[in-house]
Amino acid sequence: MKNIFIAMLLIICSMVNAQNLKSFQFYNQKGNALTTEKLVKELAEYDVVFFGENHNSSINHWLQLKIAQALFEKKNGQIILGAEMFERDNQSQLNQYLEGKIDAKTFKDSARLWNNFTTDYKPLLDFAKDKKLKFIATNIPRKYASQTAKEGLESLNKLSEKEKSYIAQLPIKVTLETPGYPEMKTMMGEHAEGTKVMNFISAQAVKDATMAESILKNFESGKTFIHYNGNFHSKEFGGIYWYIKQKNPNLRMAVISVFESEDSELKVPEKEYIPTDFNLIIPADMTKTY
């Protein structure tokens, strides 16, 4: 009986080991699988790369770091980093941290950092610090986005010139022609009031427009600007991508979108899948950081 049990255990173990467990897979827009080496080679040809993320995905953040490190090597250090997670008026504190003038605790105490900063974004900052790279705080201070959602885009005209310097130049065009924005309207529901809906969409637009302007102001010819943002800010070539296209249609830009899959082989999803230039498929049960 003991020998039978051991034999069965060995069979079960061999079955588990034989499973092709995948933690991620990249695809191009045509649905062809890409190795990370091939992905990095292609990304190196772009001026701006948007790396979409699910904010709480551990593998998403790990890949952001690994791809940045590989691009750094591929382009001989000619990269710039930037992220939604840091707001324009905290650029000074961010620079001080990168230059080693303040430590992580002081930085955390003096800037409005996300709760998952230490696990998910600090590794990217430390990479930039180690390699002496520029890291741009691209986003609008959240209080102005909140103000827009409550009082409308016009309320920003009352801000001081210093406050306006943290926001994309006014007026900001807001239109439902921007990919993703009609989806936001649908999410609000058909019974939501018209003004309330447009204020909500305008709050998203002022974030996207500000991040777009931040990228354009800090982009340098010959370098690849890698921008980290929530997937919705660049999905379907909308959001930040759309606003940059309005200002500089000649920039070569690529979007990496992220999708979760229940399929163990991480094949391209059959439903709710609108691919961009590059598409990251990750397991739906991947460890979350919060």
Salt bridges, closest charged atoms under 4 A:
GLU42 OE2 - LYS38 NZ 3.52
ASP47 OD1 - ARG252 NH2 2.93
GLU53 OE2 - HIS55 ND1 2.66
GLU53 OE1 - HIS61 ND1 3.65
GLU84 OE2 - HIS233 NE2 3.24
GLU87 OE1 - ARG112 NH2 2.72
GLU87 OE2 - ARG142 NE 2.52
ASP89 OD1 - ARG112 NH2 2.50
GLU99 OE1 - LYS101 NZ 3.11
ASP109 OD2 - LYS105 NZ 2.86
ASP120 OD2 - HIS61 NE2 3.42
ASP126 OD2 - LYS122 NZ 2.74
ASP130 OD2 - LYS131 NZ 3.84
GLU161 OE2 - LYS164 NZ 3.82
GLU183 OE1 - LYS235 NZ 3.17
GLU190 OE2 - HIS191 NE2 3.72
ASP208 OD1 - HIS233 ND1 2.55
GLU213 OE1 - ARG88 NH2 2.58
GLU213 OE1 - LYS217 NZ 3.69
GLU220 OE2 - LYS134 NZ 2.71
GLU220 OE1 - LYS223 NZ 3.13
GLU236 OE2 - LYS235 NZ 3.79
GLU260 OE2 - LYS288 NZ 3.63
